[in-house]
Amino acid sequence: MSLYNLTLYDIINRNARLYPDRPAWREAESEQVMTFAAYKTAVDRCAAGLLAKGFQKGDRLGVIGKNSLAYVVLYGAAAALGGILVGINWRLSADEMAYNLKDVQACFVFADDDDPALMAAVKSKLENSVQWFSLQFQDGAFAQLSHDPVSAAPLPSQRVSWDDGLVIIHTAAVSGRPRGALLSHGNLLCADVQLMHQVGISASDVLLNPLPLFHIAGLGMAFCCFHAAALNILMPKFDPAQAVALIAKHKVTLLFAFAPMMQQLLGEVEKSGGDITSLRAVLGIDRPEIIDRYQKLTGGSFYSLFGQTETSMVVTMSKFSERPGSAGRPIPLVEVQLMDDDDQPVAQGQAGEIAVRGPMVFKGYWGLEAENAHTFRNGWHHTGDLGRFDADGYLWYVARKAEKELIKPGGENVYPAEVEKVILEHPAVAAVVVFGVPDPKWGEGIKAVCKLKTGQPLTAQELIDFVGSRIARYKKPQYVEFVEALPTLANGDVDRVKAKKMFGGRG
């Protein structure tokens, strides 16, 4: 079985042999460094400790925490054992975190100690059989697990395949509930090689990674650069002043950024005079004027792209300068078609749903066979996004399909249905529609248009606070408008298209 297999753990072993003394990971705040050889040792000891606690191949391991050495060690341990790591967004509410962990039946959970009350609330909602550990590298239960005497023995050989699951990332809730996208070792290793090829990533590069490891961009960039034997600098969260200082100090060459990160970074440079000219490549999505400022300041390249969790990050990519405004051209290991509503290819220049196939397409949504059958119909992964190709094969993003409308404030994914579901729990709200609107800071903001029940007063701030108390605060609306009536379809549902045309200003 192993002759044709390659896993993340194989890359960990390879790099430990080839680059034992090179730094692999550095924590931005503690400045603690871990070499490739030390990383393998820590991974093996953690994996052995998990085995001693009863961990078995295929078990799900939940992680709630910011980027850290402990986090990447857990990724490696899961890879070594054939386990599946489930990164949990630390900005979620206790109910949302518990839902995601229960959705995949996680049997081990590692959590930061930053907010003991929040973690206690999450833990109280899980089964007593779930084993809970502190995500602290130097002390606490994680360290005890990794340094237990049993973990010093050689790690027993595990039968792990290229096609085995490695990570589950919960995508935003299209129908009011998050869906766990399962990615395999092969998915992520193919994504690594694609990015290395497209951007020319090598062992001489230094990545500054402020994107969370529960996000496909943060995870994908981290292990692509690890695969290439580059140095990863892990930031617990984005801070522009710290980022500028780290870029200058460590001669950072690579960054993945969403709006408004680059705007804040460039603003900090202008304010402090910091030096970010070592940045040779930034990947992401941003406004043309911000990209132009970055390129003039550094002489580096900005790579525009289209991708999603379900495609292991990138589907199309090119330097922004090649075709400003486009999302680039299809990368080598994917096939992309644009489909009409009957799943037939559209003519060049016409808009259609972006459909993808290739070795980076995910394994499916965890436990959602009906959704998988629909998503993978006719042998293509249907992304739910609309685009068009120009005559030179560059993809131009058009919109999200109506039934999968998505709002992206600052790079996060928010589905209107999830926010609407919470707003309708407020006793004063009779009907609501939520959609994205232009926002000067976040690129896209969340707007809620509400019809109130007769005689029920409610202010915009009260509604915003209500939503923020029940789901992650980045999902709460920035704009609220109260109206006498909302347009409806023949079946009585809110007419989303008409409502957006009527109330699509920021309000």
N, C-alpha and C positions, 0 to 999 in steps of 0.2 A: 504493500500500500504506500510506503514512504518514497518509492523511487521517483514519483512525479509530483511530490508534495513540497510546498514551501510555506512556512508560517512566519508570523512575526517573531516567535521565539527563535526560529532559525536565524533570523537577521540579528537578534540580540547576541546569539552565540558567535556568529560570524564577525560582528564588529568587536566583540570582546577579544577575539583572536587577532584580528588585523590591526586594531587601534586601541590596545589595552590601556595605554596611559593618556590618551587624548580625552579632554573633557567632553562629555556627552550632554550633561544637563547642569544648569546653574539656576538657583533660586534668586530672583531679583532682590528680595528684601534681606534674606539671611546671608546671601552671597555664598551659600554652601554649594560646592561643586562635586559632581559625581562623574568619574571616568567611565568609559565603556566597560572596563573590566569590573569596576566596583558596582556598576548597575547590574550586570549579570549576577554577581554574587548576591546582591540585595534581592533581585527577582527570585533566584533559586531558594533563598532562605524563606522569603515570604510564601512562595508556592509550597514548600515543604511544611511550613506552619499551617497553611490552609488544609493540606492533605491530612495532617494530624487532627484537625478539627472536624474532619468528615467531608470536606469538599470533594465533589465528584465531577467528572467531565459533563459539561452541559449545564451545570449549576449557574444561576445568575447571581452576580455580586454587585450590589448597589454601592455607589460612591456619591456622597454629598459633600462637596468641598471645592475650594478654589484651587487653582493650579499650584502644584507642589511636587517635590521629589516623591513623596509618599504616593501621590496620585499616579505618577507614571510607573512606579514600581508595581502598583496593583494592576495596571494594564499589562505589564510584562508577566506577572504571575498568572493572570487569567489566561494569557496566550500560552504559557507553558503547560497549563493543566487542561486546556480545552474548555475553559470556562467562558462565560459571557459577561462582560462588564457593562453595567447599566449606569451611565453618568446622569445624575439628577441635577437639574438646574437649581442652584442654591438661592435663587431669587423667588422661587415658588412659595406658595403658602404651605402650611403643614398638611392640609387636606390634599393638595395637588401632589406633593412629594409622596405621601402615603399611597395615593392612587397609582402612581407610576410604579412604585415598588411592588404593590400587590398585583398589578396588571401582569408583571412578568414572574411573579412568585419568587422574588429574591430571597435567598436563604442566608446570605451574609450581607451586612451593611457596614460600611466604613464612613464615618461622619466627622466633619470639623467640630471643634469645641467652641467656635466663635459665639454661638447663640444657644446656650444650654437649654433654655426654655423652649425654643423652637424644635430642637432635636428631641427633647422629651415628649413634645406633642406628637411628633412624627412616630416615635417609637411606640407610644401608647396606642396607636392605630394599627399596629402590625401584630401578626401572630406571635405568641410567646416563643415559638420555635426558631424565630429569626435570630441569628447570632449577630450581636452589635459590637463594633470596635471603634475606638477613637482613631481618627485619621491624623495622628501626630507621628512624625518620623523619629524624633529623638526620645520621646517617652510615651507613656500611655499604652493602651492595649495593642496598637499596631506594632509598636517596637517590641513588646513582649512576644507577640506572635512571631515576628521576624527573627528574634534572637533566642527563642526557645532552643534548648540543646538539641532537640530532634531536628531542627531546621539546619543544623550544621552538617548533617549527612548529605551525601550526593543525592540530587533529585532523581527519583525513579523515572525511567523513560515512559513517556506518555504517547498514546496513539492519537495524534492530532492531525487533522487534514486541512489542506488548502481551502476546502469548501465548508469547513466547520464555522459556525458563528463565533464572532469575537466581541462584538459590541452591539448594544441596542440603544438607539437614540430616539427619544420620544419627540415626534414632530407635533406641530401645533394642531389643535383640535378642529378638524374640518367640520365635524357634525356635533361638536360639543364635548368630545372626549379625545384625549391624546392617543396617538397611534405609535407603537414601538417599532421602528424600522430596524430590521436585523441585517447587519453587515458582516461578511465573512472575512477571514484572513486574506483570501484571494482578492476580494473587492478592494481592500485597503492597500495591499501590496501593488496591485495594478495602478491604483490612484497615485501611489508614491512614484512609480516609474514614470507615469505620465507627467507629473509636475516636474520631476527632475529633468525630463527631456525638454519640456516646454520652456522652463525658466533657466535651465542650465545650472541647477543646484548641485553643489559638490561639497567635499569635505572642507573647503576653504571658507564656506559661508557661515554666517552667524544669524540665527533667527531670533527676533524678539517676538515672543508669543503672549500677547495680552488677552487673546480670545480664549474662552473657557474650554476645557477639555471635554465637556459634555456636548459641545457644539462641533459639527462636522468640520468646520473651517479650522478651529483650534486643534482638534484631534488630527485632522489630515495634515496640516502644516507641521505639527510636532513630529509625527512619525515619518513623514516624507523626509524631513531634514535629518532625523535620526538614521533612517535608511541610508542616506547619503554620507553619513558620518560627520555631519555639520554639528555645530554647537547650538543647543536650544537654551534660550534664557526665558524662564517661566515667570511671568508677572501674575500675581493673584487677581488683579483686575486692572483695567486701563486707567492710567493717570498720566496726563500729557507731560507734566513737568518731570516726573520720574522716567517716562519713556524717552524724552529728549536726552536726559542725563545718561541713560543706559546706552542709547545709540552712540553718543559721543565717546563714552568710556570704553565700550567693547567693540567699536567699529562694526556695528550691526549692519548687515547687508540686505536682510529680507524682512518683510512685514506684510501681514494680511490685515486689511483695514476696511471697516464699514463706515459710512457716514454716521455721525459727524466726527469720527476719530481723526481723520487727516486734517480737517479744518481746525480742530483743537490742537493737534500737534504743530501745525504750521503757525498758529497763533502764538503758541508757547515759544517757538523759535524766534519769532519777531519780537516777542517781549523780552526774552532772556538772552538772545544772541547765541543760543546753543547751536552746536554743529551736528547736522544730520546728513552731511554730504556723503557719508559712507553707504547710505541706502542706495543700492543699485536696482532693486526691484520691489515694488509694492503691488500686491494683488488685491482685488476687491471690487467694490462698486462705489462710485462717488460722482459728484457733479463735475462737468468738464472744467469749470473755472478753478476748482480745487486741484484737480489733476494737473492742470497747466501750471499752477503755482508750485506744486511739488517738483515737477519736471524741470522747471526753470531754476529752482533753487539748488537741486542736487545733480541734475544731469542724468538721473536715473530713469528707469522705465516704469510705467504703470500698466499692469495687465488687467484688462477688462474681461469679464467672464460671465457665463451662465452655468448654474449647477444647483444641486439640492442634496439633502442628506441621502435620499434614495439612490443617487448616482455616485455615491462616495465622493462627493464634492463637485468636481468640474466636468462639464460636458463640452462647452465651447470656450475658447480662450484665444486672445491675441493681444499684442501690445496696443494700447489705446491709440497711439500715433498712426497705426496702420489704417484704421477705419473709425475715427472718433464717433462715439455714440453707439456703436454696435457692441454686441457681447462676444465678438470674436468668431472664429471658425471652429468646426468640430475637431477635437483632438484625435490622435491616431487610433486609439482603442475603443472608440464608440462609433456607432452608426446612428444618424439622426434623420428622422422624417418628420414632416409637418402634415398632420392629418385633419380632415374635415370631420363633421359630426357623424359621418358614416364610416369613419376610419379609412378613408381613401386619401392618398397623397394629394396635396393641393399644388396648383401651378406655382412656378417660381414667381416671387413677388407678392403672392397672396398670403394672408395670415392663416395659420392652422395650429392645432395643438402640437406641442413639441413632444415627440415620442422617441424613445432611446432604446437601444439594445447593445449589449457588449458585456465584457467581464466585470465592469464596475457597477452594474445594476444590482441593487440589494436583493436579499433573499425573500423579502416580503414583510408585511406587518404582522407582528407577533399575535397569534391567535385570532386573526381576522381573515379567514379563508375567503369569504364572499368578497371582501374588498380587494384581496389579492387577485382573485379571478377577474374582477373588473379592471383593476390597474394593469394587469399583464395580458389583457385580451389580445388575441391575434398575434401573439408572439412579440409584443412591444410593451415597454414600460411607458405608460401615459402619465406625463408629469403634471397635467392640469394647468400648464402655462401655455400661452399663445405667443407665437413668434412668426417672423417671416424671413426668408433668405433673399439677399440681393443677388445680382448677377455673378458676383465674385465669391459667393458662398459664405458671406458674413451673416450671422444671425442678428436680427433686430428684435429685441423683446417688445411685445405689444401689451399684454395684460394677463391677468389670471383669468381662467375660465369662470363664468358667473357662479357656477355651483361650488367652486373652490376658491372663492375670492379671498385674498390674503392681504394683510396689512403688514408692512415691514418697518416699524419704527426703530431706527438705529441698528438695523441688521437682525433684530429679533423677528420671529414669525408669530403673528397673532391672527387667528381666524375670527371673523365677526361672530360666528355662531356661538363661540365660547363666551364672548363678552356679552352678547345678547341674552344668553341663558342666565347669567348672573344678574343682569339688570332687571330681568323679568321677575326675579325673586324679591325685588323691592315692592312693598305693598302699595306704593303710590303709582307704580308704572302699569299702564294698560297695554301698551305696544311700543316696540322699539326697532330701529334699524341702525346698524353700525357699519361704517365703511371708512376707508382711508382718505385723507385729504392732504394737500401739500403742507409741509411744516418747515419753517426756516432753520430749525435746529436739528431735527431728527430725519429730515428728508421726507418722511411721511408720518402723519399723526393720525390718531384714532378719534373719530367723531361719532357721537351717539345722538340720534334724533328720537325724541321720546314724546309719546302721547300719554298724559297723566289721567288717572281716574278722576271722575267728577268730585270736586271738593277736597282733593288730596294735594296739599302743597309740597313742593320739593325744589330745592335750589340745585344749581349745577354742581357746586362744591360738595354738597351733601351726597349727591349721586356718585361723584368721583371718589369720595372717601369710602362710600359703601362698596364699590367695586374693588378698590385697593385693599380693603380689609378681608376680601374673600378669595381673590386670586392674585397672582404675581402683580406687583405694582406697575411693571412696564406694560401690562395689559389694560390698565385703566384708561378711560378716554381723556384726552387733553381738551376736547371741545364737546360741549353739550348744547343742544338746542331743543326747546320745548315747543311743540306745535299742536294745533287743534285737531289735526287729522293726518294720517299717513295714507298714501296711495296703496291700493290693494289689487291683487289679482282676482280672477274669477273664483278661485277656491278660498278666498279670504286672507291668504298670506300677504304680507307686505310686499309690494312691488319694489324690489331692491334697485332695479335699474332706474325706474322713474324717480324713486326717492333720492337717489344720488344726484340725478340731474336737477331736482328741485332744491335740495339742501346741501349741495356739495361744496359750498364755501366753508371756510373755517368756522363761521358762526359767531 
